[in-house]
Amino acid sequence: MVKRVRLWDFKFELASGSKLPVFMQIVQKIIEEIQAGRLAPSSPMPSTRQLALNLSVNRKTVIMAYEELIAQGWLSATMRSQTFVSPNLPSSSGTPSFPPTMKTVAESASTNIARFITQQADVLYFGDGMPDTRLIPSNVIARAFRHSLLHSSKNNCLAYGDPKGIYALRSSISEMLNMERGLYVTTDNICIVRGSQMGIFLAARVLVKPEDNVVVESLTYPPARDALQSCGANILTVGLDEFGLRVDELEEICRKTTIRAVYVTPHHQFPTTVTMTAERRLKLLMLADKYDFYIIEDDYDHEFHFTNHPILPLASNDKQHRVLYVGSLSKVLAPALRVGYLVASSALIERYSQEILLIDRQGNSVTEQTVSELINTGELRHHIRKTFKIYSERRRTLEGLINEHLAEHVDFKMPVGGLAFWILLKDGEKMQSLLKRAIIEKVGLLPAANFSTEKLNLAAFRLGFGHLNLEEITEGIMRLKKALDAVRANI
């Protein structure tokens, strides 16, 4: 058992002008701090000598206060005269309370994201398409971190730096984007962000003014929609089909009203996995130029495209600088590393850097230096190739299991990329029954309703497979089959 020590001084002030004896003021103050949660159950208290020194009082006064608190049960003492907050106090006593209005705002703002990530330990979740963190090359990343820190005097990664991100990483990413994704960018066109979600938020913050119209697909990524709304956007929706966003519907909207931006995931549409066709991509770019709006292109998992024919981003054909390209390394390295990038004109990048100065001054330069080294040494490319093979096998396994065990219940098209399948329930009226039964069978699904603000009556769900190994995928499909069979039998 690790011995608990107080790493920081416990500091507080006594009220001036109080008529209470000093030792009782100390008693009252410590009780208040325990009830407020500042002093947690079992946490060590400062010694009587140290507290007396901090408060500029006689040590005997503090001893009297501690003895009174021990007698009341607020504190406890050990054989070695160490004093601790009593372990029997309710841990919930320190839960902060909010005014009703603030609580309502906090809950409504986080509803979509919370339901997106909340999980229970005994349920097998297919999820939204998360990577498998068990595949992360921790030793390689640790070695790169160590190298960055040991050479910090040369790379200056421990000092304040450019809010756009360190030059080395922006240079590494620009080369990667130019070579592999057909872009024409320099370091001046790149801003490093803490994951794609921050990139989307920054794009919205700079582009959108209150009541500006922003278009998203009828099924879309909830946190992106929330980010746009948080910046004052009025959200409009357009339909999508097997070819991607319905550009004909978008053009109808543009004829009737002014829009500021369109948010899309054209490579592997979220959540349906559809890849937008080349014809529609060109049409979307033409509309952006004709009707003067921007395109926020979220290319969240570009690396995992399983066909031989590469699909280049919208940004690779952007001649009029209408596309704000958002990418991330979180899914190919580790979500917790929080490294993404935002690509735009140099003028917009400067504006994004000003916003970053307001938010958190700059990113984590040590992490950025480490990721740059992983790219430049080829470790990142090696890891992508390794995980690509693993995810390919999991994708084929999931396809085979669905065809073997679920074909009588569902329809689907094999996705060309991404780490998830989009599944359509044949008997659409059974969708709610399936979700209820899935809970009983302890299998987690993400239904279409999670991705729409219009409450579309669509009997479909997303099956993310990337974070599950072959045994877990098999077990998940068996549980799902049980749920589907039970629903059909009206059990």
N, C-alpha and C positions, 0 to 999 in steps of 0.2 A: 504494500500500500504506500503511495506517494505521500510524504509529509506535506501538509499544506502550510505555506508561509505567506505572509502578507508582503507582496512585492512593492506596493505603493503606500505612502503615508495616508492615513485616514484623517482628513482635515475638515473642520467645521468651525463655525464661530458661535460664541455665546451671545445671547441678546443683551444689548446694553440697556441699563436702567431697570433690569428685572429685580423684583423684590424677593424672588426665591433664593434660598441658599445656593451657592455655586455648585455644590455637589448634586443638588436636585436639578439644577439647570442641565448638568451633564447627563443625568439619568433621563430626563425628559427628551433631550436632543437625540440620544442614542436610540431610545424607543421609537421616536419619529422616523429615524433613518432606517431602522429595521422594518417598520411597517411600510415605508415607501419603497423598500426593495433595494436600497443602496447597500445595505449590509445583508448579505444572503445567509441562510441557515448554514451553520458549521464553518463559516468563514472566520479566520483568525482576527482577533482584535489587537490593536497596538498595545505594547506594554504600558503599564501605568506610568513608568518613567518617561517614555516617549510622548504619551498623550499629555502629561503634565507640562512637558517642554513645549509642545505645540500650542497649548492653551495658555501658557504663562501662568500656571497656578501651582499650588503646592501639591506634591505627589500624594500626600495623605488625603487630599480632597478627591483625587481620582480613585484612590483605593476605596474610599467610602462609597463612591458612585458605583464602582464595579461590584462591591459587596451587595449593594442594594439591588442591582440588576440581576445578580446571581440568585438572590433570595426570591425575586419575583419570577424567575424562570426565563428571563430574556437572554442571559449569558450562562455559560458553564465553564468550569475551570478543571484543568487536568492536574495530575500529581506533580507535574513540573512547573506548576503555577502559570501555565499558559491559559489564556482566556479566549473563548470562542463564542460566537453567536450560537444559541441553543439550536441543535439539529431538529428539534421537535416543532419548530415554528412552521406554519403553513407557507409553502413556497409560493403560492399564488398571491400572497399579501402584497407583493411588489408589482403586480400587474398594473401598468399605467391605464388610467381611464381617460376617455376623450369626451368632449361635448358631443351631444347627439348629432349635430350637423356635421362635425368633422368626421365622426365615425361613419356616417352614411356616405360621405364623399370618398373616404378611404376604401370602404367596401366596394362601392360601385366601380371605382377606378381599377381595382385589382381583380374583379370577378373573372373576367375572361382568362387572364394569365394564370390565376390561382387554379382554376379548374383544369388548366392545361398541364400543370406540373404536379398537382397533389396525387400522392400514391399511398397505398397501404402495403405493408410488408408481405401479407399473405396472398396478395393478388398478383397474377402474372399479367403484366401490362404489355401490350404491343406498342403503345406509345405513338408518337407523331413522326418518328423517323430519326431517332437519336443515334449517335455513334456508340460503339461499345468501348467504354473507358478501360476495360480490361486489356485492350489491345495497345494501349498507349505505351510507347517505349520509355518508361520512366527513367531507366539508367542513362539513356542517351540524352534525354532532356536535362537530367540532373548534371551530367557532365558538361553540357553546353552552358547551363546556368553558372556552374563553378568557373568555367573558363571566362565567362563575361565578368564575373566579380573579380577574379584574379587580375584581369587586364583593365579594370575600371579606370585606372590612372591614364590609360591610353584612349579608351573609348568614351571616357567621361560620362558613363551611364549612371553614375550616382549623383550627378548634379542636376540642376534645373536645365531643361532643354526646350526644344522646339515643340510647341503644342500640336503641330501637325504630325509629330512622331520623329524618331531619329532618322537621319538621312540614310543610314545603312539599310534599314528595313524598307524604307520607301523605294530605295534603289533596287533592292532585291525583288520587291513585289512588282515594280514597273517592268522589270525584265521578264518576269514570269508572265505577266498579263500580255505583254507585247508578243512574246514568243508563242505562248500556248493558247491565247484567247483572241488573238487578232486585233488587239487594241493598239493605239498609237499614243502612248502617254509617257510623260517624264515624271520625275519626283515632284515637280510643281503641281501635278494633277492628282496627287495622292495625299490623303489624310488618314492616319492610323487612328482607329477607334477601338473601344472596348467591346468588340463583338458587333455583329450585323444589326442588332436591335438599336444600339447607340447610333450607328450610321443612319438608320431609318429615321430615328428621332431628330438627329441633326439636320437631315435633309428637310424634314417637315418644319423644323423650327426656323430655318432660313427662308424656305419657300412660301410657307403658308401664313396668311393673315386670317384673323377671325372672319368666319363666314365665307372664306374661299371654298369653292367646290373642288373636291378631290374624288377621283373615280377609283373604285376597287372592283374586283370581280365579285360576283354574287356569293361565291365561296372563296374565302381568303384567309390569310394568316392573322388571327385575332390581335396579337401584340402590335403588329404593324398598324392595323386599323385604330387601335387604342392610342398609339403614338401620334397619328395624324389628328385624331379628334382632340387630343390633349393640347394641340397647338391651334385649335379653333376651327379645324376643317369641317365643312359640311360634307358628309360622305354620301356619294351617289354610287349606284352599283350597275354593272352591266353583266350580261349573261356570258357563259362559256360553254363550249361543246368539245367534241373530240379533237378539234383543231386549235383550241386555246381561246383566248379572249375574243368575244364577238365584236370585231371592229366596226361592223355595220351598225350595231346598237350604239357604240361609242360615238360614231359620226352623227347619229341622230341627236344625241345629247349635246354635242358640240354646236350643232345648228341652232339649238334652242337656248343654250345658256353658255356662259363663259366658265371654263374649268381651268384650274391652276396646275393640276398634276394628275397623273395616272400611276397607281402603284401596281406592279405586275411581278410575277415569278415565272417568266416564260420558259426557262430551261426545263424545269420539272414543276409544273404548276402546283402550288400548295392550296388545297390538300389533294387535288384529284390526280396528280402526277403527270398530266397531259403536257406534251411539248408543243409550244406554239409553232405553227408552220412558218416557213420562210416568207410566203406570200403575206401572211398576216403581220409578220414582223415589219416588213417594208411598208405596209399600209399604216401601221401604227406610227412609224417614224414620219411618214408623210402627213398624217393628221396632226402630229405634234408641231410640225413646222407650219402647217396651214392655219391651225387654230391657236397657235402660240401657247402651248402648255409643255410642261416637263414630264419626263418619264422616270420614275424611281424604279430601277431594275434591281430586284433582290435575287442574286444568284447564289442562294444559300448552300447548295451542295453540288457545285459544278463538277467536282472531281469524280463523282460517282455516276458516270454515264456509261452504260454497259453495251452499247452498240459500237461497231467499228467506225461508223460515220460520225465525225465530230460536229457538234452544234455550237457555233460561236455566239457570244452574247449580242443582244441588241446594240450594246455600246460599240461593238466592232464596226457597225455600219452607220454610226452617228456622225454625220458630216456637219450638222448644224448645232452641235453641243447641246442637245436637248435631253440627253440621258445622264442621270445620276446613278452610277453603278455602285452597288453595295455588295461586298464579298466578305468572306470570313474564313479564318483558319481554325476556328473553334472545333469544327467537326472532323477535321483531318488530324489535328493535334490533340487538344483536350479542351472541352468547353470551359473549364475553370481558368485556362490561361487568358481568355478574353482578348483575343487579337482579331480584329477585322479591319477593313479598309473601305474608304469612300473615295470614288474616282469621279472627278468633275473638272470643269474649266478652272484654270489657275485663280481666276477672280472669285469663283465660288469657294474654292478651297481656302482662300484667305479669310473669307467670311466664316467658314466652319471653324477655322483655327481661333477666331475671336470668340466664338461660342464656347469652344473647349476651355479657353482661358477663364470664362465665367463659371463653367461647371466644375472642373477639377484641375485646372492649370495645365496639365499634360498627362500623358499616359505613363505606364510603368516602363521606364527606359531600360531597366535590367531585363525584363521580359522581352521587350522589343529587340534588344541586342542579341538575346538568346535565340529568338525565332529567326532573326537574320542569319545567324551562324548556321542554324539547322537547314535553312534554305541553301546557303552558299556551299555547304559541305556535302550537299546531296542527301542528307539524312531525311529531310522532309519528303523528297521524291521517293526515296526507298520505302518509307513508311506508307505513303499513299499506294504504291504498287502492292505492298504486302496486304494492306487492309482491303484493297480493291478485289484481290483474289478471294479473300475470306467472305466479303459481302456478296460477291458474285455467287459463291456456293450457297450462301444462306438464301439468296434470292431464288435460285433454282429449286432449292429444297422447299421453300414456302410455296412456290408455284405448283410443285408436284403434290404436296400435301393438300392444297386447296382442291386441285383437280380430283384427287383420290377420295377425299372425305367430305368435301363441302359442295361439290358440283350441283347436287340436286337442290341446294338452297340458295346459291349465290352466282352472280356473274362478275367477271372482271377481265381486264385486259392487262397483259404482262407489261409493266412499265419499262420504258427504255432506260430509265435512270432513277436515281434517288434511292432512299432507304425505306420506302414504304409502298404498300399497295392500296389502291382505292377499290373497295368492294361494294357491289350493288346487291341488295337483298331482293330476291325474286318476288317474294310475297311482301310487298311494301307495307301492308297493313299490320305486319307483325313486328315492326321495328321497335316500338316501345316495349313490347313483350320480350323481345330478344335482349334489350338492354337490362331489363329487370332480371331475366334469367341468367345473364352473363355474370351478374353480381353474385348470384347463388353459386355458380360454377367457378367463381374466383378467377375470371378472365376480364381484363380491362380493355374496353373499346373506346374509340373516339368517334362519335356519330357526326353526321354531316351538320346537325344543328349547332355544334360547337363552333363552326366556321362561318356562320351566317348571322347577320343581324335581322334578316327578314323572316326568320322562322320558316325557312323553306321546308315543305313536306317532302323531303327526299330521303328515301330509305337506303342509306349508304353509310359506310364507315371507313376509317383509315387504319390500316394495319402496318405499323412500323416494325421492321425486323432487324435493323442494324445492331441494336443493343442486345439482341438475344442470340445465344449460341444454338447449334442444331438441335440439341436436346430440349432446350427451352421453347424453341419454335414448334417442335413436334408436340410437346406437352400443351402448349397454348392452343394449337389447332384441335387437339383432342378435347380440350375443355370447351372450345367454341362449338365443336360438333355436338357435344352433349347438350349445350344450351339450345342450339338450333333444332335438334331432334325433340327436345322437350317442348319447345314452342309449337312445333308442328303437331305434336300429340296433345297439345293443350294441357300439359301437366302443370 
